[in-house]
Amino acid sequence: MQTSIFYMMSPQYLLTLLEKYKDGTCTEEELQQLNDWYNALGAHLPDQLLDAGSETARQLTQQGLASLKEGLSIADAPRTATIIKPFWRRAGSWAAVFLGMLMLAGTVWLLQQKQSSVVVADNGLQQVAGSDYNRYIILPDSSTVLLHAGSRLEYPASFNGSNREVSLSGEAYFDIRHDSTKTFVINTGKLRTTVLGTAFNIKAYPEAREITVSVTRGKVRVEDEHKVLGVLTPDQQIVYNTLAATAEQQSVNAAAKISWVREDMVFESTSFDMIAAALSKRYQVNIRFRNEALKHCLVRASFTGTESLEEVLDVICLVRNASYTIENGHDITIDGKACVAE
């Protein structure tokens, strides 16, 4: 499923890129990301904002980055060391106009979207929108979710009630932290799946006639609006027909059912920079290299797809005798010696 480029970049990450662009600290890859993002904006902005000479454009451009921060209440993004001189400082006055329009575009889009990847709805729920890549999410109770591309998850900013309750549209693999005092409930249309602590996969696309719940570890209870449909243990699943309101419990190879979680986490002689780009999207972080030569080093590694970002970085950096640091929870710097020609 292909979706808008807007779902490929979190607002926090975009704000960081705009800061770095303004200050001349963008890498070539980051400049390309901004360029792709900007090129996709035309169909989503009012016509008067595409005219750099319009009064609306002039006023909003003056507000610039300050409006971005004020509208989203996001603290100043950290700045990194200069990598390249930005082309707008080299190219002359026309590029300065583009810079203004870029900041304007960021202002309009971010304020309109109020976060495209994760937004807080009026009811206080965090809404994780669909994208064209799988995404790793850490819930407020430290449970983790691998959200399939094109899927949507809603969950509260904190689990303060008697239950931990979320809603899913699409497919996701859940690894739920055990809490004997609070059951974990996933709502998928007419079905409710209830657990205390376990790992399982749910496939519940709105347009599909079936909802499937498959368990890899622990035990879950599945019910519809009227009755309990079954209690599942490892390597069991329930297939629920939404039209007939019938359910069939089956024995399955649950590991095969969740093979999708690792499909983009197998790297066969993949360059370090391509791996960094994949991890940036999956975990919604910003990764840079202190030693640019590291980007071209090749890495062979495979993962189950359920690992945390730190677990993945530990392995990849060990393979290349590199190291990494994390600042502000989402800014990662990788350092090490250049690799021997391969």
N, C-alpha and C positions, 0 to 999 in steps of 0.2 A: 504493500500500500504506500503510495507516494503522498506526502503531505507537504504543506508549505515550509519553506526554508525558515520561517519564523520559529518553528518548533525545534530547530536544530541548535538554538542558542538561547541560553537562559538570559533574562534581563540583567542579572548581576554580572555575567560574563561579558555581555554586550557593553555594559557601562564601563567595565574595566578596559575593554578594547578601545572605546571612544576616548577614555582618559589617556591611554598609551598613544593613540593616534595623535591626539592634540599635542602631547609632549614629545613626540618623536621617538618613542621607545618600542614601536611595533616591530615584530619580526616580519619577514617576507610572507610567511604562512598566515600570520594574523592580518596583514594587509589584504591578502587574498580573501580571507573570510569576510572582512568588512566590505570588500568590493562585491563579492557574491551577494551578501545581504542587501547592500544598497541597490544593486541592479534589480533585485526582486521587489523593491518597494513601490515602483511606479503605479502598479494596479491597485495599491492599497492606500494611497494618499490622495487627499482632495486636490483638484487641479490647481488651485491657487497656491498650494504649497510647493508645486513643482516649478513655479515661476520665481526664479531667484530675485527678480526685481519687484515682486509684489510687496505691498505693505505688510500683509500677513507674514510673508516669509522673513521680511526684514525684522519685524518685531520679535518673532519667535527665535530667529537666529541670535539676536542680542541676548535673549534669555539663556540660550545655549545649555551648557552642561549644568548650570545651577538649577535650571528647571527640571532637568532629568532627575537630579538628586532630590530636589524638594518634592517632586511628584511621587517618587517611589520611596522616600524616606530611607535611602540607602547611604551608608557612611562612605567617606572618601575611599575609593578603591586604591590599594597599595600600588606604588609605582616601582618599576624594575629598572635596571641599568640600561642605558641606551644601547641598542643593537645596531640600528641603521638610521640614517637621517631620513626623515619622512619626505616622500616625493613632493608634498605640497609646499615644502620650503625650498625645493630645488626648481620647481616648474614655473613659478611666477604667479601673477595675480589671479589667473583663471583658476588655479588650484586653491587659492584662498577662498574663492567663491564656493568651490566644491566642498571645502572644509566646513563652511557655514551651512551648506545644504545637508552635509552629512550629519552635523550636530542637530540641525533642524529635524531631519528624518528620524533620528534617534529620539528626540523629544516627543514628536508626534506619535511615533509607533509605541514607545514604551508607555506613554501616558494613556494611550488608547487601549493597549493590551492589558495593562496592570499585571504584567507577567504572562507570557504565553505558555511557558513550560510549566510553571507552578503558580497558580493564582489563589488568592484567598477570597472565597465567595462571601456573600452577605450572611450566609448561615455559619460562617467560621470554618468551613471545610477547605482543606488544601486540595486543589484540583490539579492533578498531573495529566496534562493533555497528551494526545497521541503524537507520535513522531515516526520517522522512518528508520529508527534504530532502537535496539533494546536498551532499557535504562535501569540502572541499579538505584534503589531507593531505600533509605533508612527511615523507618517509622519512629514516632515519638518514644515508643517503648524499646527501641533498639532492635525490633524485628526487622527483617529485610525482605524486600520484594524485588524480583526481576520482572519488570513490566515489558511485555512483548510490544514490538513496534506496532503503532496504530491503536494501542489500547489506552484506557483512561482509568485512573484510580482517584477516589476521593477519600480523604481521611482528615480527622480533626488535628488541630495544632498540638493538642495534648489529650491523652486518654484520662479524663477526670471522672467519668461516670462509672457505673458498675460493670460495664462491658467495654471492650476495645472493639469498635465497630468501623468498618470501611465498606466502600461500594466499588465494584469492579465492572467495567464494560470492556470486554476483550479477553485477553489471556495474560496470566501472570503466575509466577512461581513464588510461593510464600514460604519463608522459614521463620516461624513464629517463636518468639521468646516465651518460655514457660512462665506463667503467672497463675497460681492456683486460685487466686482471689478474683481474677478478672478473665472471663472467657473472651476469646477473640472471634468476632463474627464478620463474615464476608457476605455482603448482599449482592446477588447477581440476578436481577430481574425477580422472578418468582421464587428463587431458591435462596436459602440461608445455609451457610456452612459454618459450623461452630467448632472451635478447638480450644485447648488449653495451651498446648505447645507442641508443634509438629511441623512437618514440611510436606507440601502438597502443591499440585498444579490445578488451576481452574481455567477452563476455556468456555467463555460465555459471550460470544459476539452477538450484538442485538439483532443482526440480520439472519443469524443461524437458527435452525429449528431445534438444535440440541445444546445442552449445557453439560459439560463433562468435568467431573472432579476426580483427580487421581492422587493417591497418597504414596509418598516415598518413605515417610517416617512418622511414627506416632499414630494418632487416632482422631478422626473427625466425624461429626454428625451432620448429615445433610437432610434438610426438610424443605417442603414447599409451604404454601400458605395454609395448608390444612393438616398435614401429618408429617411424621418422620419417615423419610424414604429409605434410610439405611445408615449404618455406622461402619465406616471404612477403616481398615488397618493397612499396613504397607502392602504394596502391589495389588491393591484393589481400587476399583473406580465405579462411579455411578454415571450413567448416561441418562439424562432427563430430556424427554421430548416435550417441548414447550407447547406444542399444539394439542397433543393428546393428553398431556399432564400425566404421563406414565414414566416410570423409572426402571432401569435394568442395572443390577449390580454385577460386576464382572471381575475376574482375576486377570491381571495384566502385568506386563513388564513396565513398572512405573518409570524406571530410568530411561527407557526408550521414549516414553511420553514427554519427557522434559528435555529431550536432546536439543531443542531449540535454544536453551539457555546458554549453551556453549558454542553455538555456531559461529559467532564472531569473536571468540576468544581462543582460537587456535591459530598460532602464528608460525608459519613455515618459512624460515629465512626471510623474515619481514624486517624492513628498516625500522630503526628506533623511532624516527619521526612519524612513520605511519602508525606504529603502535601507540605513540603518544596522542595522535589525532583520534584514534579509536577510543582510547581511555577517556579523553577529554569529553567526548560526547556521551559515553556510557555513564560516567560518574559525575558529569556536570562540573568539571574543574578546568583550570587553566594550567597547562604544562609548558615549561620552557626549558631550554638547554643552556647551561652556563658555557659549556664547551660545544660550539656549533658542530664540530667534527663528529660528535657522538651521533648526530642525526642519521648518518649514513651507515652506522654499524648494523649488522644483521643479527637478528635474534630468532632462535627456535624455542618455542615454549607453548604449552597447551594448558588450559585451565578447565575446571568443571563449569565455570560460568557463575558460580554462586559466591566466589571470593570477594572480600572487601578490596577496596582500592589499595590499601596498604599491603595486603597479602600479595596482590599482583605485582606491585612495584618492588617488593622485597625479592621476588623471584627474578624478575627481569633485570634488575640492577645487579643481582648476584651473578647472573649469566655474563654480563658485560663488565663486571668489576667496577660498577658505577655506584653512586650514592644519590640520595634525594632528600630534600627538606620540604616540609609543608608549612605554609604560613596562612593564617586566617581561614584555615579549613579547606581552602580551594585553590590556593596558589602554590604550585609545585615546581621546584627547580631541580633538575637532574644534572649531575656533574660527574666527571671522570675523564680518563685519558682516551685519546682517539684510538680506534681499533686498527689492527694491522689489516692491510688490503686483503679483501676476501673475494 
